[in-house]
Amino acid sequence: MTQQEVETLEPTQKFPAISGLNRRGFLTAGMLAGSVAVAAPLASSPAGAARRAEAWTPATLPGPAVEPFELDEITLGALEEGLKSGKFTAHSLTEKYLERIEEIDKRGPGVNAVLEVNPDALAIADALDRERQTRGPRGPLHGIPVLIKDNLATRDRMQTTAGSLALAGATPPQDSFVARKLRAAGAVILGKTNLSEWANIRSSHSSSGWSGRGGQTRNPYALDRNPCGSSSGSGAAVAANLCAVAIGTETDGSIVCPANTNGIVGIKPTVGLVSRAGIIPIAHSQDTAGPMARSVTDAALLLGAIAGVDRDDPATAASRAPEGCDYTKFLDAKGLAGARIGVVRKLFGFHDTVDKLMNGAIEEMKRQGGVIVDPADIETLDQMGDAELQVLLYELKADLNAYLAQLTPDAPVHSLQEIIEFNERHREKEMPYFGQDLFIKAQAKGSLFRKEYLDAREKCKTLMRAEGIDAVMDKFKLDALVAPTGGPACLIDLVDGDHDLGGSSTPAAVAGYPNINVPMGFVFGLPVGISFFGRAWSEPTLIKLAYSFEQATKHRRPPRFLPTVDLTG
């Protein structure tokens, strides 16, 4: 995109702010964030842009009348069977999902989860159909449409911008590792999902799911509610059945939080299980990509497709997952029987109804034969101070500058400082609701050899690993820890930003350890989830426990696209 084209873009339209409750601190209590405006994505048609540019008010939000969809709640297993039998083709599936995106994402309820669709999706699907006929399928993802977050690089006709106009038109040198793995597995990359811009590291007063390029993603359960960030588009798209499965990324909470508020399964892997090469970064200590799906089975299958060792990401050298690991072999409906599970009570108390649902979930795990240790608190939780924030700010500057330096010379920006300057020049389009205080703080940091950084990083590792998760699991001989993932979705509020009450993402995020969200119930129709987390590389155990809980409870139900929460139901 040229400078002149950027200047002619219309400012995003305001969405009437709706007040919420006290805001959960960004980065100090988990990276949960969101947003609220509607703007036309760059790939939209003029007519679509005009539709999206209309101001929405609570009085004009659409009602719940959404036509049933043939692929609603369909599993990867059912899709694979349909492809084998000839009921479906990759082309027909891709076409159906593209039509559904147009129907309820770009029009209809206007979820606004998909930033742009892949203009080559149908051609890719056709090639995969021909391959299936001549050579057979590559595996269970052959011909399956998948959405990926817009911070995963693809060297194709789609853009990779992290939602920012500053990267519009920039060309990454190659596909991200995750995109390459998906293509190799035969998946159809259907498009890119909207996100909290720059994965929600730009401002401490942001609103989750808002980006300068894409506008506001909405929660499909109640359209005036926040989808949580920063993988908000991926979470909302999966919940609304706009794709089979999706890829999100997390630094702290950005997979498990949108999974929580959108009623789906999200797996935040151990850092190093999935390569970060080609993903627009925040911080190498905590960044990871992971699967988002409507079931533990589908999430496990997708995790196996994207995991693997990559020479371009040194963290993957320590991975214990062999190439092509099949995580579905750990699915066990009786997996809770005999498992020792610790309850982190220190992470409760931010919402009475969520606590009641968690207590009910604990009782269900007991009925399934789980041995519950309650409490099993992480004693170091209150000792972190601002260590995590300091680490993220230092690594943001170093890692983002390294990523931007790879871009072609004609890219609009090549450094964090240039992004800051771009945002200032295009303030009305990039900063109409919140600023860039975190970017400015990161730019002021020095190198990764500074004592302040080294001390903060050591503190994080010690308090959340050896003296944190590892210590409590050793003490009680635990297989996993559990806590409520977060509260129900807060109202979208551009004036004050997010109002998340609390959550449990930070210990696993700071440690770099795995975390799985599974739906555990509803608060006035808004989904909330339970988190299973534990030691590094414990994905097999966590998947077994999460699957067993899911099968015993079956809390997932699809959204109704209500204009607001039904307080009577």
Secondary structure, DSSP 8 states (H G I E B T S, - for coil): --HHHHHHS---B-------S----TTTS----B---B---TTS-HHHHHHHTS---TTTS--S-----TTTT--HHHHHHHHHHTS--HHHHHHHHHHHIIIIIISTT----EEEE-TTHHHHHHHHHHHHHHH--SSTTTT-EEEEETTB---SSS---TT-GGGTT---SS--HHHHHHHHTT-EEEEEE--SHHHHTS-TT--BTEETTTEE---TTBTTB---SSSHHHHHHHHTTSSSEEEEEESSSTTHHHHHHTT-EEEE--BTTB--TTB--S-TTT-EEEEEESSHHHHHHHHHHH----TT-GGGGG----TT--GGGG--TTTTTT-EEEE-GGG--S-HHHHHHHHHHHHHHHHTT-EEES----TTGGG-TTHHHHHHHHHHHHHHHHHHHTS-TTSS-SSHHHHHHHHHHTHHHH-SS---HHHHHHHT---TTSHHHHHHHHHHHIIIIIIIIHHHHHHHT-SEEEEE-B-S--B--TTT------BS-HHHHHHT--EEEEEEEEETTEEEEEEEE-STT-HHHHHHHHHHHHHHH--------BSS--TT-
